[in-house]
Amino acid sequence: MKRVLIVRGGRPAHQPVETTEHFRDFLETAGFSIQVSDSPTIYSDKSVMSKIDLIVQCIESDIDEPSTQGLITAVADGTGFVGWHGGVLVGFPRSEAYYQMIGGKFVAHPAKAPAECTGSEEDFFIPHTIEITPVGKLHPITQQLRDFELITEQYWLLTDPYMHVLATTTQLAREGDPWDSEVISPAMWVRQWGKGKIFICSPGHNLNIVAHDSVTTAIQNGLIWASR
């Protein structure tokens, strides 16, 4: 039996418990035993991490250096790493080594036009398309998917080229925006870090988005693909 560690917590609006529990039945059916932690300090426990085949992360918090190095070492030694949205892309804002490993970092989710904003969280829920790339059409995580539409936060990311981009999203240049051309950000990607495989999915603001058929399918496929 393989072992999966779910590390979750932080911002309640991102529903870290609900979104990770969405995959419990799938993981158990796939033959995983599940361990849950509400703190990234578990990454510093070598006796735990040496036995983990897959990490599912959905947490926003601080992380100390021993925990950062424990996580990076586990992945480099072959533990798979999967996560979505703020639980990975906002996860540990002060850890440069962590963001080097995953390859992308959240910087913005532009809002609606000022006249449409009401001061609520939904000011940042805008319609946009997740487009499967030519690489994604061939990859086992996304090969069964087609382009799909979401109404949620559209993450603008800073990324590096050491990744295989499976899907993208395009932030339009609208009247009043300070940028004057479209900005394409990766929406799903994979990368190798040592012996470990990483899958990142930027959509996933809450359970409503994670439960979207295409997002669920991609994450489920990513769990199997990334596992040791």
N, C-alpha and C positions, 0 to 999 in steps of 0.2 A: 504494500500500500504506500502510495506517495503521500508526502506531507506538505500542506499548504499553510502558510502563516498569513493571516489577514491582520494588517495594522491599520487601524481606523480611529477617527476622532476629529476634533476641531470644529470648524464652522458648522453650526446646526443646519443652516440653509442648504448646505451641500448634501445633507442626509447621508453621512458616512455609514451609519448602521444599516439604514434601509437599502442603500445601493449595493453594499457588499452582501447583505443577506439575500438579495435578489439572485445571487449566483450559488448559494449554499447547496440547493438540491442538485444543480448541475455538477458541482464539484464532487459531491458525495457519490452521485451516480457514476462519475468518471473514475471513482476509486481513490479519492483523496481523503485523508483524515485532516481535520480542520483545527487549527489553533488560532485564537484571537487575542490580540493585544491592543490596548488603548494608548500605548506609548511607544515611540520609536527607540526607547532605551533597550528594548529587547534585542535590537540589532547588535548590541555590544556583548550579548551572551553567547559565547562560542559554543557552549554545550547544546544550545538550542539551534543556532544557525547552521551548524555543521550537519544537521539532520533534515534541513528544509529543502524541498525540491522546487517550491514556487512561493513567491511573495506577491500578495495582492495588497496594494497600498492605496488608502483613501484617507489621508490625514493632513491637516495643516497645523504645524506646531514648530517650536524650536527643536533643534537636535544638537547634541553635544558631539565633540570630536570622536570619542570612542565608538559611539553609535554610528556615526557617519562611516568610519573606517570599517566597522563590522558589516554594515550593509554592502559597501563597495567590495570588500573581500569576499563576502558570500556570493555576490553576483559573479565576480571574476572567477570564482571556483566552480561555477556552474549552476547556481540557483537562478531560476527564472524570475523576472520582475515584470509585473503588469499593473497598470493604474490608469486613472482617467481624471481629467479636468483639474480642479484645484487641489485634489488629493495627491497629485504628483507634480503639477506644473506651478503650483504656489507652495507646495509642501513644506520645504525647508528654506526659507528665503535668504538665510545667511550662509548657506553652505555651497561654496563654489564647486567643490569636488563632486557633490551630489549632482549638480546641474551639468557638469561635464559628462557624468556617466549617462544621464538620460537624454541629453542633447537639445533640450528646449526649455524655455522659461517664459511664463506669462508676463506680459507688460501692460496689456490693456484689453478691454472689451468695449469698443465704442458704443455710445448710446444712440437712441433714436434722435430725430431732429428735435431741437429745443422746444418747439411748439407742441410736440407730442409727449413730452416728458411730464410726469405727474409727481415725481419725487419718490416713487416706489422702486423696488427691485426690478420690476418689469420694464423700466426705462431702458434696460440693457438687453431685453429679449427682442431680437430682431430676426426676421426671416432670412435665411441664407441656405446655400446648397453645400453639401458635402460631396465632393467630386472624387471618384475613384480614379487613380492614376493608371497609366499603362502598366507600371510595376505592380500596383494593387490588383489589377485584373488577373494577374498570374499568381499572386501569392495566396497560400492556403487560408490566411486569415480573412481576406476580402474578395477572393475570386468569385464567390457566389453573390456578391452585392452589386447593385447598380447605384448611380448617383441618387441622393435622397435629400429631402428638405427638412429643416428644423426651424423652430422658433425658440431661440434660447440665446444665451451669451455666445458671441462669436469671438473666440480667443485670437488675439494678435500676439504672436510669439516671436521671441528671438531664438534662432536655431543655428545649428552648425550643419555642414554638409555630410558629416559622418553618420548617415542614416539612409534607410530605404523608405521613401515616402509612399505610403499606400493610399492616402487620400489627402486632399487639400480643401481649403475654403478661401474664398476671395472677398476681402473687405473692399467695398466700393469706395471710390472717391466722390463724396457728395458735396453739394454746395455748402460752404461754411466750414468744411473740414480743412485742417491745415496741411494735409497731404494732397497732392494733386494728381496722383495716379493710383490705380488699383494695387492692393497689397495682398499677395498670396501667402498664406501660412499653412504649414503642414497641419492636418487634422488627425491623422493616424500615421504612425511610423514604427519601424522595427530597427533594432541595432544590436550588434554583438559587443559585449564588454567582457574581455577575457573569454572564459568558457560559457558565460551566461548570456541568455537571450532576453531582450527587453522589448515589450510592446506598450506603446503609449497611445491613448485615445483622448484628444482634447474635448470632444463633446461628453457631457455627463454631469451637468449642473445639479441635477436632482434625480429622484427615482423616475419621474415622468420621462426624462430624456434617456436615462440608462435603460429603461424598459422599452424604448423604441425598438422595433424589430431589428433594424439594421445595426443599431448600436449594441444591442444584446448579442446578436450573432457575431459581430466583430470581436467583442470582448470574450465571449465563450471560445471562439476559435483561437484567440490570442492566449487564453489560459492553457489550452492544450499545447499550442505551438511553443510557448516559452518554457514550459516545465522541463526540468532536468530530464 
